[in-house]
Amino acid sequence: MTSWIATAGRWRFGGSLLGDDEAREDDPLGFMGDGDGLCSLSPLQRLYVFAACLVAGLACMFLSMIVFFKPIKFALLFTFGNLLAIASTAFLIGLSKQLRMMFDPVRLYATVVYIICVILALVCALWFQSKILTLLAIICEICALIWYSLSYIPFARRMVSQLFISCCDTEI
């Protein structure tokens, strides 16, 4: 059985430091690998940054609920929180792998719809300053984010689709 051991801020996998080239090649999960070579943080530091970004994103999303009746502030806080939460995973798996996964054919449409909804929410909030359009864009953004997130869970989209179809089926 393999073991993970923390040593001086670096993680050991099966006896060798993950910072070593051999350990990266032997890492069976490919998790917390090189980080595209752009990030010189250790795996433990990346976990800390991931957690900090995720907590900050969730805090922004929670704070956005406080200003729910001010759609412009709500849209800004909520969208910024979403972007922080999604960007936090780039510290775990690396930016290029994150982008490859986001634009994988399985989740390409969900990613594009989500990005369009984020831009639309910001445009409606900042440029048009329309409360109704901003709320509609935020609702679409939430739905796109849920659909995007479901693409990472095997068969989740299919189950949700079947559940929705069975709930909306009005045959007597």
C-alpha positions in Angstrom: 0.0 0.0 0.0 1.4 3.4 -0.9 1.6 6.1 1.7 1.6 9.9 1.7 4.1 11.6 4.1 4.5 15.3 4.6 8.1 16.4 4.9 9.2 20.0 5.2 6.3 21.4 3.2 6.7 18.8 0.5 4.7 15.6 0.0 6.3 12.2 -0.3 4.6 9.5 -2.3 5.9 6.0 -1.8 9.2 7.2 -0.4 10.3 9.9 -3.0 9.6 13.5 -3.0 6.9 14.7 -5.4 9.2 17.5 -6.4 11.5 15.0 -8.0 11.1 14.2 -11.7 10.9 10.5 -11.2 8.1 10.9 -8.6 6.1 13.0 -11.0 6.3 10.4 -13.7 5.4 7.7 -11.2 2.4 9.6 -9.8 -0.5 7.3 -10.8 -3.1 9.9 -10.4 -1.4 12.7 -12.2 -2.8 14.8 -9.4 -0.8 17.8 -8.2 1.8 17.2 -10.8 4.1 19.9 -12.3 1.4 22.5 -12.6 2.4 23.3 -16.2 5.9 24.3 -15.1 4.5 27.8 -14.4 4.0 27.4 -10.8 7.0 26.9 -8.4 4.8 26.2 -5.4 5.1 22.9 -3.6 2.1 20.5 -3.6 1.3 21.6 0.0 1.5 25.3 -0.9 -0.8 24.6 -3.9 -3.3 23.0 -1.5 -3.2 26.0 0.7 -3.7 28.4 -2.3 -6.5 26.2 -3.6 -8.3 26.2 -0.2 -7.8 30.0 0.1 -9.2 30.7 -3.4 -12.1 28.3 -2.8 -13.0 29.8 0.6 -12.7 33.3 -0.9 -15.0 32.3 -3.8 -17.5 30.8 -1.5 -17.3 33.8 0.8 -18.0 36.1 -2.2 -21.0 34.0 -3.2 -22.3 34.0 0.4 -21.9 37.8 0.7 -23.7 38.2 -2.6 -26.8 36.8 -1.0 -26.7 39.7 1.5 -27.0 42.2 -1.4 -29.5 40.1 -3.3 -31.9 43.0 -3.8 -29.2 45.1 -5.4 -28.7 43.0 -8.5 -25.6 44.9 -9.8 -23.6 44.3 -6.6 -25.1 40.8 -6.4 -24.0 40.0 -10.0 -20.4 41.3 -9.4 -19.9 39.4 -6.1 -21.5 36.2 -7.3 -19.7 36.1 -10.6 -16.3 37.0 -9.0 -17.0 34.2 -6.4 -17.8 31.7 -9.2 -14.6 32.6 -11.1 -12.5 32.3 -7.9 -13.9 28.9 -7.1 -13.4 27.5 -10.6 -9.9 29.1 -10.9 -8.9 27.5 -7.6 -8.7 24.1 -9.2 -6.0 25.4 -11.5 -3.7 25.4 -8.5 -4.3 21.7 -8.1 -4.1 20.3 -11.6 -2.4 23.2 -13.5 -3.9 25.8 -15.8 -3.4 24.0 -19.1 -4.9 20.7 -17.8 -7.8 22.7 -16.4 -8.4 24.4 -19.7 -8.1 21.1 -21.6 -10.7 19.6 -19.2 -13.0 22.5 -19.6 -12.9 22.4 -23.4 -13.1 18.7 -23.6 -15.8 17.7 -26.1 -17.9 16.3 -23.2 -18.2 19.7 -21.5 -17.5 22.1 -24.3 -21.1 23.3 -24.7 -21.5 23.7 -20.9 -18.2 25.6 -20.7 -19.1 28.0 -23.5 -22.6 28.6 -22.2 -21.2 29.2 -18.7 -18.6 31.7 -20.1 -21.3 33.5 -22.1 -23.6 33.7 -19.1 -20.8 35.1 -16.9 -20.0 37.8 -19.6 -23.7 38.5 -20.1 -24.3 38.9 -16.3 -21.4 41.4 -16.1 -22.6 43.3 -19.1 -26.1 43.5 -17.8 -25.0 44.6 -14.4 -22.2 47.1 -15.4 -23.3 48.4 -18.8 -27.1 48.2 -19.0 -27.6 48.4 -15.2 -30.8 46.5 -15.6 -31.9 44.6 -12.6 -34.2 42.2 -14.4 -31.7 41.4 -17.1 -29.0 40.9 -14.5 -31.1 38.5 -12.5 -32.0 36.5 -15.6 -28.4 36.3 -16.6 -27.4 35.2 -13.0 -30.1 32.5 -13.1 -28.7 31.3 -16.5 -25.2 31.4 -15.0 -26.2 29.3 -12.1 -27.9 26.7 -14.3 -24.9 26.7 -16.6 -22.6 26.2 -13.7 -24.7 23.3 -12.3 -24.7 21.7 -15.8 -20.9 22.2 -16.1 -20.3 20.8 -12.7 -22.4 17.7 -13.4 -20.2 16.9 -16.3 -17.4 15.9 -13.9 -19.6 13.3 -12.2 -20.1 10.1 -14.3 -23.7 9.7 -15.5 -24.9 12.7 -13.5 -26.1 14.7 -16.5 -28.0 11.6 -17.8 -29.7 11.0 -14.4 -30.6 14.7 -14.0 -32.0 14.8 -17.5 -34.1 11.6 -16.9 -35.3 13.0 -13.6 -36.4 16.2 -15.2 -38.1 14.4 -18.0 -39.9 12.1 -15.6 -41.0 15.0 -13.4 -42.2 17.1 -16.4 -44.0 14.2 -18.1 -47.7 14.9 -17.8 -49.1 11.9 -19.5 -52.3 10.6 -17.7 
